[in-house]
Amino acid sequence: MSRYEILRDELRRLREQQLLGVMAPAVAGAILAGAFADGSARLWVGLTALIVLPLVLHGLWFLGIPAYRAQTGRSSAIRNEIACLRKEISLVFGKYRARKKHEQFKRVYALSGRAVRELEEALAVGMFRERREVFVTAFMRDGVAVRVTASIGTPFRCRAADNPARWKEHAARLGCDEIRQYHNHPGHSGSTVPSNADIRTSGEIRRLLGPHGSKLRSLIICWNDLREWKVIEYDEAGGYSLHFEFDAGIT
């Protein structure tokens, strides 16, 4: 988990604890206030109490309960740190201009000639902006992309820009030691798994590569709600694992 995801989960727990500590007695108080009001005013009194009591109780608990006061302070500190992380990820995205209609994805993000981490950063930014699945094949030599192809699909499907049957020729001609096939799963849950189609495609490509099949690495890029990305590696047997995780808290 990234620093942001750890903070996000902690903040969620703190909010739940504070909400329970305030709303449970507030609801009880609103019901009691409504019960003692005149018949025609019960609903109005109850609703008013439900609005006012949480504010009053929050102030009272903050002044009178040290643990609640500490929770409030910690929540504020977490929000400030998350705001800093948002600025960090915005700086990363700001390094790349958005693709205009009819421009080639691989040229806008200058994919050829990039080392692996730089390549994956550019892909993470570009794929996120497309809001569709993008299929990128990077032929690597000594950790640098020497040939890249890219195609933009739909929100749920994509395919190679060229014929995978030709990839073994490219690998031999360029002296590649890796063929990295990337695509993305649009969404912001921070995790994903390969689909049946992904697994099937990985197996088909590996077979087409013949003697270069062992050089294939099949990878999926996904994001969390901060836009941090993870790269998941999978194989034709359906196995998968975390290949890389970008953490905005580590700069």
C-alpha positions in Angstrom: 0.0 0.0 0.0 1.2 3.5 -0.7 1.4 6.2 1.9 -1.8 7.8 0.6 -3.7 4.5 0.9 -2.6 4.0 4.4 -3.6 7.5 5.4 -6.9 7.2 3.5 -7.8 4.1 5.4 -6.8 5.6 8.7 -8.9 8.7 8.0 -11.9 6.5 7.1 -11.7 4.7 10.5 -11.3 7.9 12.4 -14.4 9.4 10.7 -16.4 6.3 11.4 -15.4 6.4 15.1 -16.2 10.1 15.4 -19.4 9.8 13.5 -20.6 7.0 15.8 -19.6 8.9 18.9 -21.6 12.0 17.8 -24.5 10.6 15.8 -25.6 7.8 18.1 -26.4 10.2 21.1 -27.6 12.8 18.6 -30.2 10.5 17.2 -31.3 9.4 20.7 -31.6 13.0 21.7 -33.6 13.9 18.6 -36.0 11.1 19.2 -36.4 12.1 22.9 -36.9 15.8 22.0 -39.6 14.9 19.5 -41.3 12.7 22.0 -41.7 15.5 24.5 -42.9 18.0 21.9 -46.5 18.8 21.0 -48.0 16.4 18.5 -48.0 18.9 15.6 -44.4 20.0 16.2 -42.8 16.6 16.9 -41.4 16.1 13.4 -40.0 19.7 13.2 -38.5 19.5 16.7 -37.0 16.1 16.0 -35.4 17.2 12.7 -34.1 20.4 14.2 -32.5 18.5 17.0 -30.9 16.1 14.5 -29.3 19.0 12.8 -28.2 20.9 15.8 -27.2 18.2 18.3 -24.2 16.8 16.2 -22.7 20.3 16.1 -23.2 20.8 19.8 -21.9 17.3 20.7 -18.9 17.7 18.5 -17.9 20.8 20.4 -18.6 19.3 23.8 -16.7 16.0 23.1 -13.8 18.1 21.6 -13.5 20.1 24.8 -14.3 17.4 27.3 -12.9 14.1 25.9 -9.1 14.0 25.2 -9.4 10.9 23.0 -12.0 12.6 20.8 -9.8 15.8 20.6 -6.8 13.7 19.6 -8.9 12.0 16.9 -9.9 15.4 15.5 -6.3 16.6 15.5 -5.1 13.5 13.8 -7.9 13.7 11.2 -6.8 17.3 10.4 -3.2 16.3 10.1 -4.0 13.4 7.7 -6.1 15.7 5.5 -3.2 18.1 5.3 -0.7 15.4 4.3 -3.1 14.0 1.7 -3.4 17.5 0.2 0.4 17.5 -0.1 0.3 14.1 -1.8 -2.3 15.5 -4.3 0.1 18.2 -5.2 2.9 15.7 -5.8 0.8 13.6 -8.1 -0.4 16.7 -9.9 3.3 17.6 -10.6 3.9 14.2 -12.1 0.8 14.6 -14.4 1.9 18.1 -15.2 5.1 16.9 -16.8 3.1 15.6 -19.8 0.8 17.5 -22.1 -2.6 15.9 -23.0 -3.0 14.2 -26.3 -5.1 16.1 -28.9 -7.5 14.4 -31.3 -5.7 12.5 -34.1 -2.3 12.7 -32.4 -0.4 9.4 -31.9 -0.4 8.3 -28.3 3.2 7.0 -28.5 4.5 10.2 -30.0 2.7 12.6 -27.6 4.1 10.7 -24.6 7.5 10.1 -26.3 7.5 6.4 -25.4 10.5 5.2 -27.5 13.8 5.6 -25.8 12.5 5.5 -22.3 13.7 3.3 -19.5 11.2 1.0 -17.8 10.2 3.3 -14.9 10.0 6.4 -17.1 8.0 4.4 -19.7 5.5 3.2 -17.1 5.1 6.7 -15.7 4.3 8.1 -19.1 2.0 5.2 -19.8 0.2 5.7 -16.4 -0.4 9.4 -17.2 -1.4 8.9 -20.8 -3.7 5.9 -20.2 -5.4 7.6 -17.3 -6.3 10.6 -19.4 -7.7 8.4 -22.3 -10.3 6.9 -20.0 -10.2 3.9 -22.4 -8.1 0.8 -22.6 -4.8 1.4 -24.4 -2.6 -1.4 -25.7 1.1 -0.7 -25.8 3.9 -3.0 -26.9 7.5 -2.0 -25.9 10.4 -3.9 -27.3 13.2 -3.6 -24.8 16.9 -3.8 -25.0 19.1 -3.3 -21.9 16.1 -1.8 -20.1 15.3 0.8 -22.7 12.3 0.8 -25.2 13.8 0.6 -28.7 10.5 0.1 -30.5 7.0 1.0 -29.2 3.5 0.5 -30.7 0.3 1.8 -29.2 -3.5 1.6 -30.0 -6.5 3.1 -28.2 -9.5 0.9 -27.8 -12.8 1.2 -25.9 -13.5 1.6 -22.1 -13.5 -2.2 -21.9 -11.4 -3.6 -24.7 -8.2 -3.0 -26.7 -5.9 -4.9 -29.1 -2.4 -4.6 -30.6 -1.7 -1.8 -33.1 0.3 -4.3 -35.3 0.3 -8.0 -36.0 1.7 -10.0 -33.0 2.8 -12.7 -35.5 5.5 -10.2 -36.6 6.8 -9.6 -33.1 9.3 -12.4 -33.2 10.9 -10.8 -36.2 11.1 -7.4 -34.5 12.6 -9.1 -31.4 15.3 -10.8 -33.4 16.1 -7.8 -35.6 16.4 -5.4 -32.6 18.2 -7.8 -30.3 15.5 -7.4 -27.7 15.8 -9.1 -24.3 12.2 -8.3 -23.2 8.8 -7.6 -24.9 6.6 -5.7 -22.5 2.9 -5.8 -23.4 1.0 -3.2 -21.4 -2.7 -2.4 -21.2 -4.8 -0.6 -18.6 -8.0 -1.3 -16.7 -9.8 2.1 -16.3 -11.0 2.6 -12.7 -9.8 4.0 -9.4 -10.0 1.1 -6.9 -6.3 0.8 -6.7 -6.2 -2.9 -7.7 -7.2 -5.2 -10.5 -6.8 -8.7 -11.8 -6.4 -10.0 -15.3 -9.6 -10.9 -17.2 -10.1 -14.2 -19.0 -9.5 -12.4 -22.2 -6.2 -10.9 -20.9 -5.0 -14.4 -19.9 -6.0 -15.9 -23.2 -4.3 -13.1 -25.2 -1.1 -13.5 -23.2 -0.9 -17.2 -24.1 -1.7 -16.5 -27.7 1.0 -13.9 -28.0 3.6 -16.1 -26.2 2.9 -18.9 -28.7 3.3 -16.5 -31.7 6.6 -15.4 -30.4 8.0 -18.9 -30.7 11.6 -18.9 -29.5 11.2 -15.4 -28.0 8.1 -16.4 -26.0 10.1 -16.3 -22.7 10.8 -12.6 -23.2 7.1 -11.7 -23.0 5.9 -9.8 -19.9 2.2 -9.1 -19.8 1.3 -6.1 -17.6 -1.8 -4.2 -16.5 -1.8 -0.6 -15.2 -4.5 0.6 -12.7 -4.9 3.6 -10.4 -6.3 4.6 -7.0 -8.4 7.6 -6.4 -5.3 9.8 -6.0 -4.1 8.7 -9.5 -1.2 6.8 -8.1 -0.7 3.7 -10.3 0.1 0.1 -9.9 1.5 -2.3 -12.5 0.3 -5.9 -12.3 2.1 -8.6 -14.0 0.3 -11.8 -15.1 0.8 -14.9 -17.2 -1.1 -17.2 -19.5 -1.8 -19.5 -16.5 -3.8 -16.8 -14.8 -1.1 -16.1 -12.1 -0.5 -12.4 -11.2 1.5 -10.3 -8.8 2.4 -6.7 -8.1 5.2 -5.6 -10.4 5.5 -1.9 -9.4 3.6 0.6 -7.2 4.0 4.3 -7.5 3.9 6.1 -4.1 3.5 9.9 -4.2 4.8 9.9 -0.6 8.3 8.8 -1.9 9.9 11.5 -4.0 
